[in-house]
Amino acid sequence: MKRTVAASWLLSGAGRAATANQAIAIGDGRIENVTAGEGKGSLVMPALGNAHDHARIARLSQVGSYDVPLEAWLPYLTLLPTVDPYLSSAVSFARSARGGVGAVMAHYTRVQGLTDFPTEARAVAKAARDVGIRMALAVHCRDLNPLVYDPHEKLLAELSPAACECVTRRFLRKPVPAAEQVAMVEAVARDIEGGGVTVQYGPAGVQWCTDEMLRLIGKASAASNRRVHMHLLETKYQRNWADRTFPQGIVRYLDDIGLLNERVSFAHCIYLRPDEMDLIAERGATIVVNTSSNFIVSSGLAPLGEFIKHGCRVAMGLDGLAMDEDEDALREMRLAYNVHKASGFDIRVSQADLMRFATTNGRFAVTGMKDEVLAPGAPADLLTLDWEALSAELIEPNVPPFDLVLAKGVKQHVVDLIVAGRDVVRSGKVVGVDLPALETELLAVLRAKYPTTADVRAAMPELKSALRKHYTGPLYCA
């Protein structure tokens, strides 16, 4: 279907000056041409990318996990009852789209488990297609350290018999063999890829995967050219564990086993060292920075400016933990920029860097696409903002348009989102699904199934206390 999108201002890509009164002609999911036209009160820019997320089903503050550090926060995920995977995924993807995101990395670490995984993956893929976003399903692979980054026996000994029984039953199930988990990724890919959906290997992180699993993934990725997405060095405790476990260096280890290349993206990387940044840059891997999430779970602040200085490709992630629990990718972009942009006159993150960070680098991590600007031949992935609202209080008429986006842009300014030439958000509403109705249904289901997690809720105070003791003990404070 052919169509034309009118822009009062067009921000075509990183390092490009804003152009007034443009008409973007679209056909067969791509941009055909860009010519002078009538503006109609809109600012058009590339669709945003969310290069690290988990398609989570609820705001975690609603189950009492606000102000909890990551290592104790993760078990709180079990307080969320299992629900229909289509319902949960459709809500998550539609919320992302409403926030201006056209491409999402769904690192699927919380399997609902109501059916076999291939059936669940089909439901997740259908949700992404119904919403209309591009989605990479990073299939969760994990077979190590289910509770802590070291043997868990001492931690269990801190618990009462009832809490120990619950934690053992809930968290210490025997993992599926590594070879079977890796084979599942390719089986799911054969089943669901296409229509904007791709599949990636999703090892949870080095601290959660055996050497056998990681080597199998490195080998399989090289053979199939399939992309890989994983966590890396999110907390100081992970850095401590990594240094004890890999004296040659954890990033060098990943390089040795085939998991440091252009196909790989790493979430967080807060505790990377300069030499590790250099190696990641040299190999062409992507770092995904999750500013709000890292603040909320007290992990630290990723040195975005240093990553860029060392030549790393860096993308934006929301990680299911946007600052106001609202999936507002524009606010996330603004926050990352204002936190990292400069120290006085020392510019560390330029506006061009930020545009790549929030748009093209994220889409590359999700899809492998390398298109940098909205130009003829590029995918028609466009975000339209309400220019009249953004500029309503202007005194100086020649303020650069992107300055206004960075000063005040939020998802309420999102008018339209187009992905592959298809309307995903139109006039501020998600087109493909009824988001308000789905949210109402999801919340009702979660509240109705609240009693099913009573056992782990009762055990959580003891588990949280034991985790605090573990990570503040001599092993991690030396």
N, C-alpha and C positions, 0 to 999 in steps of 0.2 A: 504494500500500500504506500502510495506517495503522499507526502504532506510537506508543509512548510511551517517552521517555527520562527516566530518573530521575536527579535531581541532589541530592547532599547540599548542594552549593553551586552556585548559578547566577550566573555573571558575564555578564550579558546584553549589556553593551556599555559604551562609554566613558562615564565619569561616572556610571554606575549602581552603587548599592551592591549588594554580594553578597547574594543571597537564599537562605535555607536551605530545604532539603527542598521541591524543586519537581519538577513533572512536566511535560515538554514534549511535547505531542501533535503528531504529524507526519502529514500526508496530502498526497499529490500533490506531494511535493518541497518543501512549505512548512510553516511552523509554523502549526498551527491554533489552539492556545491554550496558555497557561502557567498552571498551577494548583498549589495545595499538593499535596504528594505525599510519597512515601517516598524517602529519599536514596540508599541502597545504596552508600555509599562512593565517590561520584564527584564531581568538580568539572567542570562543563560551562561552556564559553565558546565564543565564535565561532571557527570554523576560521581558522587563520593564512593569510596571503597572502604569497607570494614574488613580488614585483612586478618582479624583474629576475633572470633566469637564462638559461642557454644550453643546457640539456639536454645537458651535456657527458658523456662516456662514461667518464672515468677521473679519479682524483685526480692533479693535475699534479705533485705531489711524486714520483710514481712514474716520471716520465720526467726527473727531475733539474732541475726548474724552480723549486724552492723557493729563496727569497732572490734572485729575479731581478726587477728593476723592470719595470713594465708594458710599456714600449716594447720591451724585449728579451724579455719573457716571452711576448708574443703569438706570435712565430714558433715557440715551443716546441710550440704546438698541432699543428703539422705532424708532430711526432714520434708522434702518436697515429694508428695505422693506421685506414683506413676499415673500417667494419663495417656490418652490416645495420641500417638506420635504425629498424626496429621494436624490435630488441633493445636498441639504445643508448637509445632514448627510453623504453621501458618500464622499464628499470633506473633511469634518471634520475627519472622521474615517481613510480615506486614508492618510491624513497628519500625523495623530498620528502614523499609522503603519510605514510610511516612517521614522519617528523619533525613531523607535525601540520599540514601545509600542504594546504589545500583548493583553492587557486587559484594557478596558476603562469604567469608570463610567460616563454615560451620564445623568447628573441631568438635566432633560429636562424642563428648566424653560422658554424657549421661544418657545411656540407652534406656528407653522406657521398659523394654523387656516384656511387653504384653503379648508379643508374637516372636517368631524367629527374626534374626536381624535382617536378612534380605527383604522380608516383608516390611519391616520398619523402615528400611532405607528407601523402599519404593514410596512409602507414605511421605517421607521427608522430601524426596524429589518432587512428588506431586505438589506438595505445599509450595515449594520454591517456584515451580512453573505456574501454579495458579496465581501467586502473587505477581510473578513476572520478573523477578530479579535473576541475576547470574549467581549461582551458588556452587561452591566447592564443598563437597562432603568429605571432610578429613576423617576417615574411619579410625576410631580410637583403638590403639594397640597398647597393651600394658600387661606386664607379667612380673613386676618386682615392687617391693616396698609398699605394701598396701596401706600401711598406717604411718610409718615414719621412714626416714632415709637410711635406717640401719635396722638390725634385728629388733623385733617388736616385743620380745618376751618380757623385758624389764618393764615396758610400759603396761602390758597386761597385768603384771603383778601389782601395779599401783591401784587397780580397779577392784571394786567389790565383786563378789561372785556373780551377782545379777548383771552388773554392767559389763563384766568380762564376757559372760555368755552372750549378751547382746552384740557387743563389739566384734566378738569372734564370728558370730553368725552373719553379721551384716557386712563386715569388711574383709574377712580372711578366707574367702572362697578360693578354691583351687583354680588358678588361671588356665584358660585354654592354651594348649601348646603354641609356642611362637609360630611355628610353620603353618598351623591352621589359621591363626589370626592373619598372617600375611596373605595366605591364599584367599581368605575371605574378601580382602580388599579388591583383588582382581575379579573375583566372582561378582561382587556388587557392581563394580565398574561396568562389566559386560551387560549387566541387567538395567542400569538406570541412566547411564551417560547419554547426553544429547538434550536438545531443547533448553540450552542454558545451564545444564547441570554437568559438572565434572566430579571426579572422585580423586582424592589424594590419600596417600599414606598419612596416618595421624598418630605416630608414636607420642605418647603422653609427654615424655621428656626423658632425658638420659637417666635420671634418678628413678624412673618408674619402668624402665625397660632393661631386660637382660642384654648382655653383649650379643648373645645369639640372635635375639629379635632385631636389634639394631643393624647387625651385619646382614641379616636376611632382607631387611627393608632397603638397605643401601644397594645390595645386589639386584633386588627386584626393580627398584627405581631406575637403575642404570639400564636394565634390560628392556623395560617397557617405556622409558622416558616419562614415567608418571611422577608428578610433583609430590613433595613431602612437606608437612607442616607439623611443628612441634614446639613445646616450651623449652626455654633455655635460660638458666641463671636468673630466675625471677626474684629470688630472695637471698639474703646473706647466708641462710642455712644451706641452701642449695650450693652456693659457692664453696662453703666449708666442706660439704660432702664431696663435691667434685674434686677439690684439691687433694683430699685424702685418697680418693679412689683412682684418680688419673694423674699421677705425678708428671706425665708428659704434657698435661694440659688437656682439658675437656674439649676445647675447640680443635686442637691438633688431633685428638682421638677421632672426632667426627670426620675430619678430613681423611684420616687414614682408612676409615671404613666406608667411604663413599657418600657421606651425608653432609658435605659442604660444597655446594655447587649452585648453579643458577636455578635449579629445580626446587631448592629448599628455602623455606621461610621459617624464621625463628621468632616466637613471641617473647616479648619482654627484654631479655638481655641486659637487665639493669646492672649486673655485676661483671660485665665484660671488662677485660683489661685492654690497654691500647694495642698490644701486639695481636690480641685476638680480633680486635676490630680490623686491623690491617689484613689479617688472613681472610676474614669474612668478605671484606671488600675485594680482595684479590680473586676470590673464588666466585664472586657474583651472587652470593646468597642475599636474601632479604631479611632485614630486621623489622619487626612489627612492634611499635611503641604503643602502650596502653596507659596513657597518663592518668585518667580518672580511676581506673581499676587499681593501679599501683598505689595511688593515694589512699583509696578506700580500704584496702586490705593491708595497709602499712608495709608494703614491700620496698618502697624507695622511689627514686626518681631516675628514670633512664636518661643517660646523657645524650639526648638527641643531637645537640650541636656537635658533640665529639664524634658521634657516628658519621655525621655528614662531613666533618673535617677529615676523617679518615677514609672517605670515599665510599661509604656503605650506602646501598640502596635501602631506604627506610620508608615504611608504610604505616598507616594509622589503623589501630584496632580499638574497639569499644569493650570487648571481652565480657559483654553482658552486664557491665557495671559502669554505665555512664554516670557522670557526676550527680545528676538529679534523678537517676533511675528512670530516664525518659527516652533513651535511645536517640538522643539528639546529636547527630554526627557533626552538624555545623558548630554546636557548642564545643564538642570534643576537639574539633580542629582549632577553634579559637583558643581554647584552654592550652593546648599543646604549644601553640605559637607564642602566647603571652608568657608562658612559663619558661620557654627555651630560647626566645628570639635573640636576646642580647644582654650584655652587661655593660651599661652605659653606651658608649659608641662602638663597642666591640660586638659586631653583628655575628651571631652564631647560626641563626636560621633565617634565611631570606624568604621573602614572599614567594619567590619561584620555588625554593626548596619546599615550602609548605604546600604549594599547589600539587607538586609531585607526590608528596607525602600523603595527602588526603584523597587524591584521585588516581592518577595513572599507576603509581607504584603499588597501591592496594589492588587495583584490578589485575596488575601483572601477577601478584602473589596468588590471587584467586584463580585466574584463567590462563596465565601465560601470555596474554596479549601485551604488545609493546607500543601500541599507538599512544603518542604523547599529546596530541592536540586534536581539537575538533576541526577537522579539515576534510576535504573530499577523500573518500575511501575509508575513513575511520568509522568504527562502530557508532551508531547513533544512540549513545548513552548520554543523555542530557538532563541537567537539573535546571529548572526554571524557578527563580526567586521573584518575590514581589518587589520590584524596584521602586514603585511608588511609596510603599511602606518604608523601605530601607532609607529612601532619600527624603522623606517627608519633612525632616527638620533641618535640611541643609541650609546653610547661610552662604558659604562659598560654593558656587555651582560646579567647580572643576575638581572637587575632591575625587581621587581615583576610586572607581567603584569597588575594587577589592578591599580597599581600606574600610569601607562601610560594612562589608561582609564580615571582616575580621573584628570590627568594633562592636557589632550588635546582631549579627546573623544568628538566628535560631530556627528550629524546625517550623515554627509558626509562619516563617517567611517562605516556606516551600509551597509553591503553587502546583507545579507539574514535575513528574519524574518520568523520563522516557528511557527505556532500555531496549536495545536492538530495534528501535523504531516503534516500540509498543508502549502505549500508555500504561504506566504502573500506578502513578498518582496523578489525579486530574482534579484541579481546583481544590487542592488540599485534602483529597480523600483517596484512599487506596481503592483501585478499580476492581481488581480481580477477586477479592474476597471482602466480606462484610466484617471489617476489623472490630467495630464496637460489639457486634453480636458474638463474635468468636471470643473476645475478651470476657464478656459476661458469662459465656458458657464455661470457659476455662476456669474462671474464679469460682464458679459454683461447684465444679467438679473437684477442685483442690480443697475447698472447704468441706465438701461432703466426705472426702477421703482422708481428711486430717487425722482421724483416729488410727489409721493404719500405720502411722509412724510413732505411736505413743511409746513403744519400747526404746527406740533410739533417742527420742526426746528426753526420756527419763535418764538415760545413760550419758547424755551430752555434757552435763556439768562435770562429771568425773573425768570423762575423756578429755575435755578441754583443759582441765587442771593437769592431767598427766602429760598432755602434749606440751604445755607450757614448761613443766619440769624437765621434760626430755630436751627441749631446744634451748633452755637456759642453763643446762647442766654442763659439766666439764668438757664433754666431747665437742660441744659447739661454741664454747666460750674460751677455748685455749688460745 
